[in-house]
Amino acid sequence: METLSTRIAKGGRIVIPAEFRRVLGLETGDEVILRLDGGEVRIISRREAIREAQALVREHVKGRRSLVKELREQRRREAKLE
């Protein structure tokens, strides 16, 4: 893991070096997620956060089950009851 020292600028801004952005696949305007983790601030791309969430769901949902399809069907049944 590469380490770099930087300073916090006016308004709390921190520049992510170009090399880090390149490795993370980040471009100007991309959304990132900040996590406070044991006294550290971790920055991950939105894409990586989505991959992590999908992996977590896959651990608990086996097979080719579609949670989206199940939710849609549940909402349709509920709408019919209204």
C-alpha positions as CSV (number, residue, x, y, z in Angstrom):
1,M,0.0,0.0,0.0
2,E,1.4,3.4,-1.0
3,T,1.4,6.2,1.6
4,L,1.3,9.9,1.0
5,S,1.3,12.9,3.2
6,T,-0.9,15.9,2.3
7,R,-2.5,18.9,4.0
8,I,-6.1,19.9,4.6
9,A,-6.9,23.0,2.6
10,K,-9.4,25.8,3.3
11,G,-12.9,24.4,3.6
12,G,-11.6,21.0,4.6
13,R,-10.5,20.0,1.1
14,I,-8.0,17.3,0.5
15,V,-6.6,16.6,-2.9
16,I,-6.4,13.0,-4.0
17,P,-3.2,12.6,-6.0
18,A,-3.6,11.8,-9.7
19,E,-1.8,8.4,-9.3
20,F,-4.3,7.4,-6.6
21,R,-7.3,8.6,-8.7
22,R,-5.9,6.6,-11.7
23,V,-5.6,3.4,-9.7
24,L,-9.1,3.8,-8.3
25,G,-10.5,4.7,-11.7
26,L,-11.8,8.1,-10.4
27,E,-12.4,11.1,-12.6
28,T,-13.5,14.7,-11.9
29,G,-17.1,14.8,-10.7
30,D,-17.2,11.1,-9.6
31,E,-18.9,10.3,-6.4
32,V,-16.9,8.8,-3.6
33,I,-17.9,7.3,-0.2
34,L,-16.1,8.4,3.0
35,R,-16.1,5.9,5.8
36,L,-14.9,6.6,9.3
37,D,-13.2,3.4,10.3
38,G,-11.4,3.1,13.7
39,G,-10.0,6.6,13.6
40,E,-9.2,6.6,9.9
41,V,-11.1,8.1,7.0
42,R,-11.4,5.7,4.1
43,I,-12.3,6.8,0.6
44,I,-13.8,4.3,-1.8
45,S,-15.4,4.8,-5.2
46,R,-19.1,4.5,-5.5
47,R,-18.6,1.5,-7.9
48,E,-16.5,-0.2,-5.2
49,A,-19.2,0.5,-2.5
50,I,-21.8,-1.1,-4.8
51,R,-19.6,-4.2,-5.4
52,E,-19.1,-4.6,-1.7
53,A,-22.9,-4.3,-1.1
54,Q,-23.6,-6.9,-3.9
55,A,-21.0,-9.3,-2.4
56,L,-22.6,-9.0,1.0
57,V,-26.1,-9.7,-0.5
58,R,-24.7,-12.7,-2.4
59,E,-23.5,-14.2,0.9
60,H,-27.1,-14.3,2.1
61,V,-29.1,-14.9,-1.0
62,K,-28.3,-18.1,-2.7
63,G,-28.9,-19.3,-6.3
64,R,-30.4,-17.2,-9.0
65,R,-33.1,-15.6,-6.8
66,S,-34.0,-12.0,-7.8
67,L,-34.8,-9.8,-4.8
68,V,-35.9,-7.0,-7.2
69,K,-38.5,-9.4,-8.8
70,E,-39.7,-10.5,-5.3
71,L,-40.0,-6.9,-4.1
72,R,-42.0,-5.9,-7.2
73,E,-44.3,-8.9,-6.8
74,Q,-44.8,-8.1,-3.1
75,R,-45.6,-4.4,-4.0
76,R,-48.1,-5.5,-6.6
77,R,-49.9,-7.8,-4.2
78,E,-50.0,-5.0,-1.6
79,A,-51.4,-2.5,-4.1
80,K,-54.2,-4.9,-5.0
81,L,-55.2,-5.0,-1.3
82,E,-55.5,-1.2,-1.1
